[in-house]
Every structure is written in C-alpha cells, then in structure tokens.
C-alpha cells in the first residue's frame, strides 16, 4: 500500500491506558495511518454508531 491508500483507512484505537494509546497513535502516524481514539468500550460503541470505521484496534482486557 502506498501512503495515499493508508490515509484512506479509518482506524479507531481503543484502550484505557492513555499513554499506550497515544504512543501507538504516534507510531501509526509515522507510517501514514491516522487514527481516532476511545478510552473504553462504551465510548467506542458510541463513536461507531455515529461514524463507522475500517479497523478497530482494541485492548480486550479493560474495564467496561
């Protein structure tokens, strides 16, 4: 994939650890992937109800 194709992918990061979420977002951005973030499952579901995304990267061991 070239950088234009990567920019078209909508990505949602979900993790209750803010520092981890931000670090992962920065690493993905360096590779041309922009992301939106949610701190928990409930927020994730609310965001997805308003705007579907292509990919969700989620911590499966978090509260809520």
PDB file of N, CA, C and O in Angstrom, chain B, residues numbered from 101:
ATOM      1  N   UNK B 101       0.838  -1.186   0.000  1.00  0.00           N
ATOM      2  CA  UNK B 101       0.000   0.000   0.000  1.00  0.00           C
ATOM      3  C   UNK B 101       0.875   1.240   0.000  1.00  0.00           C
ATOM      4  O   UNK B 101       1.887   1.307   0.698  1.00  0.00           O
ATOM      5  N   UNK B 102       0.469   2.218  -0.794  1.00  0.00           N
ATOM      6  CA  UNK B 102       1.208   3.476  -0.743  1.00  0.00           C
ATOM      7  C   UNK B 102       0.594   4.394   0.311  1.00  0.00           C
ATOM      8  O   UNK B 102      -0.442   4.073   0.894  1.00  0.00           O
ATOM      9  N   UNK B 103       1.234   5.530   0.551  1.00  0.00           N
ATOM     10  CA  UNK B 103       0.792   6.406   1.636  1.00  0.00           C
ATOM     11  C   UNK B 103      -0.603   6.977   1.405  1.00  0.00           C
ATOM     12  O   UNK B 103      -1.321   7.225   2.374  1.00  0.00           O
ATOM     13  N   UNK B 104      -1.010   7.195   0.152  1.00  0.00           N
ATOM     14  CA  UNK B 104      -2.364   7.693  -0.117  1.00  0.00           C
ATOM     15  C   UNK B 104      -3.416   6.665   0.266  1.00  0.00           C
ATOM     16  O   UNK B 104      -4.468   7.021   0.797  1.00  0.00           O
ATOM     17  N   UNK B 105      -3.139   5.390   0.000  1.00  0.00           N
ATOM     18  CA  UNK B 105      -4.077   4.330   0.371  1.00  0.00           C
ATOM     19  C   UNK B 105      -4.173   4.197   1.887  1.00  0.00           C
ATOM     20  O   UNK B 105      -5.262   3.976   2.416  1.00  0.00           O
ATOM     21  N   UNK B 106      -3.043   4.328   2.600  1.00  0.00           N
ATOM     22  CA  UNK B 106      -3.058   4.227   4.052  1.00  0.00           C
ATOM     23  C   UNK B 106      -3.869   5.354   4.672  1.00  0.00           C
ATOM     24  O   UNK B 106      -4.575   5.132   5.656  1.00  0.00           O
ATOM     25  N   UNK B 107      -3.784   6.568   4.115  1.00  0.00           N
ATOM     26  CA  UNK B 107      -4.528   7.701   4.663  1.00  0.00           C
ATOM     27  C   UNK B 107      -6.025   7.510   4.532  1.00  0.00           C
ATOM     28  O   UNK B 107      -6.792   8.108   5.288  1.00  0.00           O
ATOM     29  N   UNK B 108      -6.454   6.694   3.594  1.00  0.00           N
ATOM     30  CA  UNK B 108      -7.875   6.483   3.381  1.00  0.00           C
ATOM     31  C   UNK B 108      -8.472   5.497   4.383  1.00  0.00           C
ATOM     32  O   UNK B 108      -9.695   5.413   4.495  1.00  0.00           O
ATOM     33  N   UNK B 109      -7.657   4.760   5.102  1.00  0.00           N
ATOM     34  CA  UNK B 109      -8.143   3.787   6.082  1.00  0.00           C
ATOM     35  C   UNK B 109      -8.547   4.531   7.351  1.00  0.00           C
ATOM     36  O   UNK B 109      -7.764   5.308   7.898  1.00  0.00           O
ATOM     37  N   UNK B 110      -9.766   4.292   7.814  1.00  0.00           N
ATOM     38  CA  UNK B 110     -10.193   4.893   9.087  1.00  0.00           C
ATOM     39  C   UNK B 110      -9.942   3.878  10.201  1.00  0.00           C
ATOM     40  O   UNK B 110     -10.378   2.730  10.126  1.00  0.00           O
ATOM     41  N   UNK B 111      -9.232   4.327  11.232  1.00  0.00           N
ATOM     42  CA  UNK B 111      -8.755   3.446  12.287  1.00  0.00           C
ATOM     43  C   UNK B 111      -9.159   3.998  13.643  1.00  0.00           C
ATOM     44  O   UNK B 111      -8.963   5.180  13.922  1.00  0.00           O
ATOM     45  N   UNK B 112      -9.722   3.143  14.484  1.00  0.00           N
ATOM     46  CA  UNK B 112     -10.122   3.515  15.839  1.00  0.00           C
ATOM     47  C   UNK B 112      -9.291   2.722  16.836  1.00  0.00           C
ATOM     48  O   UNK B 112      -9.303   1.491  16.832  1.00  0.00           O
ATOM     49  N   UNK B 113      -8.560   3.449  17.699  1.00  0.00           N
ATOM     50  CA  UNK B 113      -7.780   2.822  18.768  1.00  0.00           C
ATOM     51  C   UNK B 113      -8.586   2.893  20.053  1.00  0.00           C
ATOM     52  O   UNK B 113      -9.079   3.960  20.418  1.00  0.00           O
ATOM     53  N   UNK B 114      -8.726   1.758  20.748  1.00  0.00           N
ATOM     54  CA  UNK B 114      -9.491   1.714  21.986  1.00  0.00           C
ATOM     55  C   UNK B 114      -8.629   1.087  23.072  1.00  0.00           C
ATOM     56  O   UNK B 114      -8.265  -0.086  22.991  1.00  0.00           O
ATOM     57  N   UNK B 115      -8.303   1.886  24.096  1.00  0.00           N
ATOM     58  CA  UNK B 115      -7.506   1.390  25.211  1.00  0.00           C
ATOM     59  C   UNK B 115      -7.700   2.329  26.389  1.00  0.00           C
ATOM     60  O   UNK B 115      -7.756   3.545  26.209  1.00  0.00           O
ATOM     61  N   UNK B 116      -7.802   1.780  27.593  1.00  0.00           N
ATOM     62  CA  UNK B 116      -7.997   2.609  28.784  1.00  0.00           C
ATOM     63  C   UNK B 116      -6.702   3.259  29.255  1.00  0.00           C
ATOM     64  O   UNK B 116      -6.737   4.128  30.126  1.00  0.00           O
ATOM     65  N   UNK B 117      -5.564   2.860  28.701  1.00  0.00           N
ATOM     66  CA  UNK B 117      -4.276   3.452  29.061  1.00  0.00           C
ATOM     67  C   UNK B 117      -3.936   4.547  28.052  1.00  0.00           C
ATOM     68  O   UNK B 117      -3.534   4.265  26.923  1.00  0.00           O
ATOM     69  N   UNK B 118      -4.101   5.786  28.471  1.00  0.00           N
ATOM     70  CA  UNK B 118      -3.912   6.935  27.586  1.00  0.00           C
ATOM     71  C   UNK B 118      -2.517   6.967  26.979  1.00  0.00           C
ATOM     72  O   UNK B 118      -2.370   7.200  25.779  1.00  0.00           O
ATOM     73  N   UNK B 119      -1.493   6.737  27.791  1.00  0.00           N
ATOM     74  CA  UNK B 119      -0.122   6.792  27.282  1.00  0.00           C
ATOM     75  C   UNK B 119       0.111   5.746  26.194  1.00  0.00           C
ATOM     76  O   UNK B 119       0.751   6.031  25.182  1.00  0.00           O
ATOM     77  N   UNK B 120      -0.406   4.542  26.403  1.00  0.00           N
ATOM     78  CA  UNK B 120      -0.249   3.492  25.398  1.00  0.00           C
ATOM     79  C   UNK B 120      -0.970   3.872  24.109  1.00  0.00           C
ATOM     80  O   UNK B 120      -0.427   3.721  23.015  1.00  0.00           O
ATOM     81  N   UNK B 121      -2.195   4.365  24.252  1.00  0.00           N
ATOM     82  CA  UNK B 121      -2.997   4.783  23.093  1.00  0.00           C
ATOM     83  C   UNK B 121      -2.261   5.864  22.300  1.00  0.00           C
ATOM     84  O   UNK B 121      -2.177   5.791  21.074  1.00  0.00           O
ATOM     85  N   UNK B 122      -1.733   6.860  22.999  1.00  0.00           N
ATOM     86  CA  UNK B 122      -1.035   7.955  22.328  1.00  0.00           C
ATOM     87  C   UNK B 122       0.252   7.490  21.657  1.00  0.00           C
ATOM     88  O   UNK B 122       0.575   7.924  20.552  1.00  0.00           O
ATOM     89  N   UNK B 123       0.985   6.605  22.329  1.00  0.00           N
ATOM     90  CA  UNK B 123       2.225   6.072  21.751  1.00  0.00           C
ATOM     91  C   UNK B 123       1.932   5.286  20.483  1.00  0.00           C
ATOM     92  O   UNK B 123       2.613   5.455  19.472  1.00  0.00           O
ATOM     93  N   UNK B 124       0.927   4.433  20.535  1.00  0.00           N
ATOM     94  CA  UNK B 124       0.557   3.648  19.363  1.00  0.00           C
ATOM     95  C   UNK B 124       0.102   4.559  18.224  1.00  0.00           C
ATOM     96  O   UNK B 124       0.458   4.330  17.068  1.00  0.00           O
ATOM     97  N   UNK B 125      -0.673   5.576  18.539  1.00  0.00           N
ATOM     98  CA  UNK B 125      -1.140   6.520  17.520  1.00  0.00           C
ATOM     99  C   UNK B 125       0.036   7.225  16.844  1.00  0.00           C
ATOM    100  O   UNK B 125       0.035   7.406  15.626  1.00  0.00           O
ATOM    101  N   UNK B 126       1.034   7.621  17.629  1.00  0.00           N
ATOM    102  CA  UNK B 126       2.216   8.281  17.065  1.00  0.00           C
ATOM    103  C   UNK B 126       2.990   7.344  16.148  1.00  0.00           C
ATOM    104  O   UNK B 126       3.453   7.747  15.081  1.00  0.00           O
ATOM    105  N   UNK B 127       3.127   6.094  16.571  1.00  0.00           N
ATOM    106  CA  UNK B 127       3.856   5.117  15.743  1.00  0.00           C
ATOM    107  C   UNK B 127       3.108   4.850  14.438  1.00  0.00           C
ATOM    108  O   UNK B 127       3.723   4.736  13.378  1.00  0.00           O
ATOM    109  N   UNK B 128       1.786   4.751  14.515  1.00  0.00           N
ATOM    110  CA  UNK B 128       0.989   4.542  13.302  1.00  0.00           C
ATOM    111  C   UNK B 128       1.061   5.752  12.388  1.00  0.00           C
ATOM    112  O   UNK B 128       1.139   5.604  11.168  1.00  0.00           O
ATOM    113  N   UNK B 129       1.034   6.945  12.964  1.00  0.00           N
ATOM    114  CA  UNK B 129       1.100   8.173  12.176  1.00  0.00           C
ATOM    115  C   UNK B 129       2.420   8.261  11.408  1.00  0.00           C
ATOM    116  O   UNK B 129       2.446   8.726  10.269  1.00  0.00           O
ATOM    117  N   UNK B 130       3.510   7.818  12.025  1.00  0.00           N
ATOM    118  CA  UNK B 130       4.805   7.796  11.338  1.00  0.00           C
ATOM    119  C   UNK B 130       4.773   6.908  10.104  1.00  0.00           C
ATOM    120  O   UNK B 130       5.566   7.083   9.179  1.00  0.00           O
ATOM    121  N   UNK B 131       3.850   5.955  10.101  1.00  0.00           N
ATOM    122  CA  UNK B 131       3.698   5.049   8.958  1.00  0.00           C
ATOM    123  C   UNK B 131       2.550   5.466   8.049  1.00  0.00           C
ATOM    124  O   UNK B 131       2.168   4.724   7.144  1.00  0.00           O
ATOM    125  N   UNK B 132       2.001   6.653   8.291  1.00  0.00           N
ATOM    126  CA  UNK B 132       0.975   7.198   7.412  1.00  0.00           C
ATOM    127  C   UNK B 132      -0.455   6.850   7.781  1.00  0.00           C
ATOM    128  O   UNK B 132      -1.373   7.116   7.005  1.00  0.00           O
ATOM    129  N   UNK B 133      -0.663   6.259   8.956  1.00  0.00           N
ATOM    130  CA  UNK B 133      -2.022   5.891   9.375  1.00  0.00           C
ATOM    131  C   UNK B 133      -2.543   6.866  10.426  1.00  0.00           C
ATOM    132  O   UNK B 133      -1.977   6.977  11.514  1.00  0.00           O
ATOM    133  N   UNK B 134      -3.602   7.557  10.102  1.00  0.00           N
ATOM    134  CA  UNK B 134      -4.241   8.467  11.049  1.00  0.00           C
ATOM    135  C   UNK B 134      -5.282   7.675  11.843  1.00  0.00           C
ATOM    136  O   UNK B 134      -5.862   6.719  11.327  1.00  0.00           O
ATOM    137  N   UNK B 135      -5.519   8.068  13.090  1.00  0.00           N
ATOM    138  CA  UNK B 135      -6.461   7.311  13.917  1.00  0.00           C
ATOM    139  C   UNK B 135      -7.283   8.252  14.781  1.00  0.00           C
ATOM    140  O   UNK B 135      -6.907   9.395  15.042  1.00  0.00           O
ATOM    141  N   UNK B 136      -8.428   7.718  15.216  1.00  0.00           N
ATOM    142  CA  UNK B 136      -9.224   8.367  16.246  1.00  0.00           C
ATOM    143  C   UNK B 136      -9.153   7.467  17.469  1.00  0.00           C
ATOM    144  O   UNK B 136      -8.798   6.294  17.354  1.00  0.00           O
ATOM    145  N   UNK B 137      -9.489   8.004  18.647  1.00  0.00           N
ATOM    146  CA  UNK B 137      -9.249   7.256  19.884  1.00  0.00           C
ATOM    147  C   UNK B 137     -10.487   7.201  20.771  1.00  0.00           C
ATOM    148  O   UNK B 137     -11.318   8.109  20.767  1.00  0.00           O
ATOM    149  N   UNK B 138     -10.587   6.114  21.531  1.00  0.00           N
ATOM    150  CA  UNK B 138     -11.630   5.959  22.549  1.00  0.00           C
ATOM    151  C   UNK B 138     -10.983   5.353  23.795  1.00  0.00           C
ATOM    152  O   UNK B 138     -10.141   4.462  23.685  1.00  0.00           O
ATOM    153  N   UNK B 139     -11.376   5.834  24.985  1.00  0.00           N
ATOM    154  CA  UNK B 139     -10.770   5.345  26.218  1.00  0.00           C
ATOM    155  C   UNK B 139     -11.416   4.084  26.789  1.00  0.00           C
ATOM    156  O   UNK B 139     -10.886   3.486  27.725  1.00  0.00           O
ATOM    157  N   UNK B 140     -12.572   3.670  26.225  1.00  0.00           N
ATOM    158  CA  UNK B 140     -13.269   2.499  26.759  1.00  0.00           C
ATOM    159  C   UNK B 140     -14.251   1.958  25.729  1.00  0.00           C
ATOM    160  O   UNK B 140     -14.483   2.570  24.686  1.00  0.00           O
ATOM    161  N   UNK B 141     -14.821   0.799  26.042  1.00  0.00           N
ATOM    162  CA  UNK B 141     -15.741   0.140  25.120  1.00  0.00           C
ATOM    163  C   UNK B 141     -17.016   0.916  24.857  1.00  0.00           C
ATOM    164  O   UNK B 141     -17.504   0.949  23.727  1.00  0.00           O
ATOM    165  N   UNK B 142     -17.561   1.544  25.897  1.00  0.00           N
ATOM    166  CA  UNK B 142     -18.803   2.298  25.723  1.00  0.00           C
ATOM    167  C   UNK B 142     -18.604   3.470  24.768  1.00  0.00           C
ATOM    168  O   UNK B 142     -19.438   3.717  23.897  1.00  0.00           O
ATOM    169  N   UNK B 143     -17.497   4.189  24.934  1.00  0.00           N
ATOM    170  CA  UNK B 143     -17.197   5.310  24.045  1.00  0.00           C
ATOM    171  C   UNK B 143     -16.969   4.812  22.627  1.00  0.00           C
ATOM    172  O   UNK B 143     -17.412   5.431  21.660  1.00  0.00           O
ATOM    173  N   UNK B 144     -16.277   3.692  22.517  1.00  0.00           N
ATOM    174  CA  UNK B 144     -16.039   3.081  21.209  1.00  0.00           C
ATOM    175  C   UNK B 144     -17.354   2.803  20.488  1.00  0.00           C
ATOM    176  O   UNK B 144     -17.517   3.162  19.322  1.00  0.00           O
ATOM    177  N   UNK B 145     -18.282   2.167  21.180  1.00  0.00           N
ATOM    178  CA  UNK B 145     -19.571   1.841  20.561  1.00  0.00           C
ATOM    179  C   UNK B 145     -20.340   3.093  20.163  1.00  0.00           C
ATOM    180  O   UNK B 145     -20.970   3.122  19.106  1.00  0.00           O
ATOM    181  N   UNK B 146     -20.294   4.125  20.997  1.00  0.00           N
ATOM    182  CA  UNK B 146     -20.972   5.381  20.673  1.00  0.00           C
ATOM    183  C   UNK B 146     -20.349   6.026  19.428  1.00  0.00           C
ATOM    184  O   UNK B 146     -21.057   6.544  18.565  1.00  0.00           O
ATOM    185  N   UNK B 147     -19.026   5.985  19.350  1.00  0.00           N
ATOM    186  CA  UNK B 147     -18.338   6.554  18.184  1.00  0.00           C
ATOM    187  C   UNK B 147     -18.677   5.778  16.923  1.00  0.00           C
ATOM    188  O   UNK B 147     -18.914   6.371  15.871  1.00  0.00           O
ATOM    189  N   UNK B 148     -18.701   4.453  17.022  1.00  0.00           N
ATOM    190  CA  UNK B 148     -19.015   3.623  15.858  1.00  0.00           C
ATOM    191  C   UNK B 148     -20.457   3.808  15.393  1.00  0.00           C
ATOM    192  O   UNK B 148     -20.745   3.683  14.203  1.00  0.00           O
ATOM    193  N   UNK B 149     -21.360   4.104  16.323  1.00  0.00           N
ATOM    194  CA  UNK B 149     -22.759   4.340  15.949  1.00  0.00           C
ATOM    195  C   UNK B 149     -22.889   5.613  15.102  1.00  0.00           C
ATOM    196  O   UNK B 149     -23.759   5.712  14.236  1.00  0.00           O
ATOM    197  N   UNK B 150     -22.013   6.576  15.369  1.00  0.00           N
ATOM    198  CA  UNK B 150     -22.053   7.848  14.631  1.00  0.00           C
ATOM    199  C   UNK B 150     -21.252   7.789  13.340  1.00  0.00           C
ATOM    200  O   UNK B 150     -21.640   8.381  12.333  1.00  0.00           O
ATOM    201  N   UNK B 151     -20.121   7.065  13.374  1.00  0.00           N
ATOM    202  CA  UNK B 151     -19.223   7.028  12.220  1.00  0.00           C
ATOM    203  C   UNK B 151     -18.515   5.684  12.164  1.00  0.00           C
ATOM    204  O   UNK B 151     -17.596   5.444  12.947  1.00  0.00           O
ATOM    205  N   UNK B 152     -18.923   4.802  11.257  1.00  0.00           N
ATOM    206  CA  UNK B 152     -18.236   3.514  11.123  1.00  0.00           C
ATOM    207  C   UNK B 152     -16.773   3.718  10.696  1.00  0.00           C
ATOM    208  O   UNK B 152     -16.436   4.712  10.055  1.00  0.00           O
ATOM    209  N   UNK B 153     -15.925   2.769  11.061  1.00  0.00           N
ATOM    210  CA  UNK B 153     -14.513   2.810  10.675  1.00  0.00           C
ATOM    211  C   UNK B 153     -14.143   1.503   9.985  1.00  0.00           C
ATOM    212  O   UNK B 153     -14.899   0.532  10.017  1.00  0.00           O
ATOM    213  N   UNK B 154     -12.972   1.494   9.365  1.00  0.00           N
ATOM    214  CA  UNK B 154     -12.491   0.297   8.675  1.00  0.00           C
ATOM    215  C   UNK B 154     -11.859  -0.701   9.632  1.00  0.00           C
ATOM    216  O   UNK B 154     -12.034  -1.910   9.485  1.00  0.00           O
ATOM    217  N   UNK B 155     -11.110  -0.181  10.628  1.00  0.00           N
ATOM    218  CA  UNK B 155     -10.335  -1.040  11.519  1.00  0.00           C
ATOM    219  C   UNK B 155     -10.477  -0.552  12.954  1.00  0.00           C
ATOM    220  O   UNK B 155     -10.403   0.648  13.217  1.00  0.00           O
ATOM    221  N   UNK B 156     -10.683  -1.493  13.888  1.00  0.00           N
ATOM    222  CA  UNK B 156     -10.670  -1.176  15.322  1.00  0.00           C
ATOM    223  C   UNK B 156      -9.551  -1.996  15.958  1.00  0.00           C
ATOM    224  O   UNK B 156      -9.506  -3.219  15.828  1.00  0.00           O
ATOM    225  N   UNK B 157      -8.643  -1.294  16.654  1.00  0.00           N
ATOM    226  CA  UNK B 157      -7.584  -1.961  17.422  1.00  0.00           C
ATOM    227  C   UNK B 157      -7.963  -1.746  18.877  1.00  0.00           C
ATOM    228  O   UNK B 157      -7.978  -0.615  19.363  1.00  0.00           O
ATOM    229  N   UNK B 158      -8.271  -2.847  19.576  1.00  0.00           N
ATOM    230  CA  UNK B 158      -8.858  -2.733  20.911  1.00  0.00           C
ATOM    231  C   UNK B 158      -8.141  -3.599  21.938  1.00  0.00           C
ATOM    232  O   UNK B 158      -7.772  -4.743  21.674  1.00  0.00           O
ATOM    233  N   UNK B 159      -7.960  -3.019  23.108  1.00  0.00           N
ATOM    234  CA  UNK B 159      -7.489  -3.773  24.263  1.00  0.00           C
ATOM    235  C   UNK B 159      -8.674  -4.611  24.746  1.00  0.00           C
ATOM    236  O   UNK B 159      -9.735  -4.061  25.040  1.00  0.00           O
ATOM    237  N   UNK B 160      -8.509  -5.922  24.830  1.00  0.00           N
ATOM    238  CA  UNK B 160      -9.623  -6.776  25.228  1.00  0.00           C
ATOM    239  C   UNK B 160      -9.702  -6.973  26.746  1.00  0.00           C
ATOM    240  O   UNK B 160     -10.674  -7.540  27.245  1.00  0.00           O
ATOM    241  N   UNK B 161      -8.701  -6.516  27.468  1.00  0.00           N
ATOM    242  CA  UNK B 161      -8.694  -6.684  28.913  1.00  0.00           C
ATOM    243  C   UNK B 161      -8.752  -5.311  29.608  1.00  0.00           C
ATOM    244  O   UNK B 161      -7.818  -4.908  30.302  1.00  0.00           O
ATOM    245  N   UNK B 162      -9.863  -4.616  29.403  1.00  0.00           N
ATOM    246  CA  UNK B 162     -10.034  -3.312  30.058  1.00  0.00           C
ATOM    247  C   UNK B 162     -11.408  -3.245  30.697  1.00  0.00           C
ATOM    248  O   UNK B 162     -12.318  -3.963  30.281  1.00  0.00           O
ATOM    249  N   UNK B 163     -11.571  -2.406  31.688  1.00  0.00           N
ATOM    250  CA  UNK B 163     -12.870  -2.285  32.336  1.00  0.00           C
ATOM    251  C   UNK B 163     -13.944  -1.804  31.358  1.00  0.00           C
ATOM    252  O   UNK B 163     -13.653  -1.076  30.409  1.00  0.00           O
ATOM    253  N   UNK B 164     -15.172  -2.215  31.602  1.00  0.00           N
ATOM    254  CA  UNK B 164     -16.289  -1.758  30.774  1.00  0.00           C
ATOM    255  C   UNK B 164     -16.389  -2.517  29.501  1.00  0.00           C
ATOM    256  O   UNK B 164     -17.278  -2.253  28.692  1.00  0.00           O
TER     257      UNK B 164
END
